[in-house]
Amino acid sequence: MSTESLLVDDRDGVRTLTLNRPHRKNAIDGPLWQALHDVLVDTADDPDVRVLVVTGASGAFCSGADIANPGVAHPLRKLRKLTDVALLLHELPVPTVAKVDGVAYGAGWNLALGCDLVVATPRSTFSQIFAKRGLSPDLGGTWLLPRLVGLQQAKRLALLAEAIDADEAHRLGLVTWIESEEDIDAFVDDLCARLSAGPPVALAQTKALLNEAVDRGLRDSLAGEARAQAVNFGTVDAPEAFRAFAEKREVRFTGRWALNPEPHTPEPQTPEPQTTSGEEVHA
């Protein structure tokens, strides 16, 4: 599934997408938007993928959309592709992690914010740079920022298009963890191992409930939780977790639907001896 500008690596249930246009600090052009779209569609339907990581090559995360190569498509058509990518990432039924090193500007920053968790290095910098380009935020920035930092800070970031460092982004709640350049790979590997070992159906339900809750009242959220829990109890994971707790062992989550168990292979049976007419068989 890899392309020249998007590298895809699948390992132990973790799919890593690496934006690979280092000569443009991984700015996203038309083919890369299409590649992201296609891989996210595939990821949503792949039961073997338990976690998605988005990162960039060669010391940069993403400098935004590649405005130096705008292409000839109508702006509405181009923005439709961005919209599709933002929705696919937001609604992906697996945990997503942005591994950020270096610049994350414009749509590149909003791509990171669209992930569930963000791990950055101390040298990472962030900017809603749109205003400096005569544009307004896209890729979900106007929806994400007020929910993450509040309306005033969102306006400050979007209207002034300031660059902020990793420490400030962490203080504002826009970065989950800061790890050194030497340690970030091992940290993200460990984080993904923990996430991929979790109950896939329950994690998908939890992610969806939290995403939906920002626009819901308590009554709607409680109703959604009840529906999700019914789905969770329909898998083998909850009974397996209860047994593992009682037996003092590690739990093994599969997400398998309890009402559709693995096909049972019957034990081989010793054939009964056959008799011919007029004969008896004695033990």
N, C-alpha and C positions, 0 to 999 in steps of 0.2 A: 504493500500500500504506500510505500515511501515514494516521494517525488524528489526532484532536484531541490526544491525549496522547502519541503516538509519531510523530515525524517521520522519514521514510525518504528518504534521498538517495542515488542511485546515480550515480557519476561515475568514469570511467576504471577500472572494475573494483573500485572501493572503495564499499562500502555503509556509510553512516553512519546509525546509529540515535540519535536525540536524544530523551531522556525530556523531555516537555514539559508539566510541571505545576509551573511556577515558583512559583505561589501556595502550594504545599505543599513547596517545595524538592525537587520531582520525586519525592516519595514515590509508591510504586507501589500503585495500587488494583486492584480486580478487572479492569476493562476494560483497564488497561495491562498486567497480567500476561498476559491473553489476547492482546493485540496483540503483545507480545514473543514469545509462544509461536508465533503464526502466522507472524511474519516470520522467526524462526529456522528453522522448518520449510521455508519457501520458500527461504531462503538456502542451506540444505544441499543443495537440489536444483537450484540455479541455477548453471550452469557459467560464467556471465559474472561472477559475484562472486568476486574473488580475495582480498579482505581485508574484514573487518568491523570497524568502529569503533563503540564504545558511548560516549555522552557525555550530558551533561545541559544543559538550557537555563538561561540567565540566572544564571550564576555559582554554580551548585550542580551536583554530580553526581547524588546521590540520597540522601535522608535516611532511606531504608529503606522498609518496607511501611507503607502508610497506615493506622495503627491508629485514626485518628479516624473512618474510614469503613470499618468492618470488613465490612459487608454481612451477608447472612443465610445464606450458605452454611455448611455444616458445616465445622469446622476441618480435618477430614481431607481434604475435597474441595479446600479452599483450598490446603492444603499439597501436595496432589498436583500442582496447577498450578505451584507453586514448584519442586517436584522436576523436573517436565518441563522447565522453563526452564533449570535448572541443568545437567541432562544434555545438552540440546540445545546449549547454549553450550560445554560441555566437549568434546563430541564433534564439534563443527562442523569440517568438513574444510578449513577455511581459517584462516589466522592471524587472531587477534582482538586488538584494541587497546582498552584502556580509556583514554579521555582525561578526566582528573579535574581539575575545578576546584571549590574549595569543599568542602562536606561530602560525605563518603561514609560513611554510618552504617548499621549493622545489615545488612539484606539488600542495601542499596545498596553497602556495602563488599564484601560477598561476591560481588555481581555483577561488580564490578571485578576481584576476585581470580580469578574464573572465567575472565577473559580471559588470553590468553597473555602479553601485555605491558601494563604500566601506565605511563602518562605523567601526571605530576601537576604542579601549580603550587605555588609556595612557600606559598600561602595555603590549600592543601588540608588538611583534617583528617579523621581516620579514627577510627572507634570500633565495637567489637563491643558495641553498646549494649543488647543483649538483656536482660542481667541487671537493668538498671535498669528494665526493663519487665516483670519477673517472668517472663521467657522464657529459653529456651536458643537458641543459634545455629541458623540454618537456611540454606537456599540453598547448602549444601555447606561452610559455615564450619568445622564440626568435622573435616572431611576435609582441607580446604585448609590451614588454619593450621598444624597440626603438621608437615606436609610442607614448608612454606615457612620456618618459623621455629624448629622444634623443639618438643618437648612442653611444656617449662617456660614459654617465652615465649607459646605458644598458650594455656596455662592462665591466665597473667597477663592477657592481652588479653581473654579470654572471661569470667573470673571477676570481674575488677575493672571491666570495661566502661569502661576509661579512654579518653579521647580522646588521640591522638598526632598530632604534626604531620608534615608531609611529610618533613622531614629524618630523623626517627626511623624513619618507615616505610621510607625508602630504606635506612637503616643495617640494618634488619631483613630487607631483601630483599623487602619487600612492594610497593615501587615500583621500577620499572626505571630511569626517568629523571625528573629534575625540571627543568622549563623555566618561564621566566617567563610571566606572563599574556599578554604581548605576543608571545612567540615560540612558544607551544605549538601554535598552529594550523599554522604553517609547519613546525615540527618533525614533527608527526604526518603532515602531507601528504607530506613527504619520506620518512618511515619507511614509509608505506603505498605510495608509488611504488616503493620498493626491494623491498618484500614482493610487490607485485602483479607485478613483473617477474620474479620467481623461478619455478622449475618447479612448477606447481600440484600435480601428482601426488606429486612427491618431497616437497614441503613438507607435504602432507596425511599422507604416510607417516611423516615425521619427527615431526610433532606427535603422532600416535597412538602411535608407539613411545615417546616420552618420557613421555606420560601413563601408558601401561601399565607402564613400567619401575619406577615407584614401588612397585608391588605385586608385582614379579616378581623371581626370582633371575636370576643371570647366564645360566644355560643357556637359560631361557625367552626372555630378551632377545635372545640371539644367534640363536635360532631365528626370532624375530620379525623381526630385522634381515635375515636371509637371505630370508625371504618377501617383505619389502618391497622389497628390492633387485631381486628377480626381477620384481616389478611395475614398478619404475622402468625396467628395461631393456626392458620391453614398450611403452614410449612412444617418441615421436620425440625427446624432450628430451635424453636422454643422448647419442645420436649427434650431435644438433645442437650440443650443448655441446662435444663433442670436435672437430667440424669448425670451430667458431668459434674455439676455442683455436689450432688449427693455422693457420687463416687470419687470425689476429690481428684479429678483429672482434667486435662485441658479439653476445652470444648472444640468440636469440629463442625463448623458451619458450612452448609452447602447451598441453602436456599431452595432445596427441592420441595415441591408441592406434596404435602402429606397424603392427599387424596389420589395421587398418581405415583405410587411408590415405584422404585426400581423393579423391573421385571424379575420375578423369582425363578431361579433355575432349579428345577426339582432334583433331588438326590437321585443318582442312578439306581434303578431297582434291579434286583436279581430276578431274572425271568423264572417263572414257575415251570417246573418240568412238565413236558408234554407227554401224553400217553397215546398209544395207538389202540385201536379197537381191540378189545379182548385182553389187554395187558394191564397189569397193576404195577404201580411203582411203590417200592418199599423204602422207607428211610433206613 
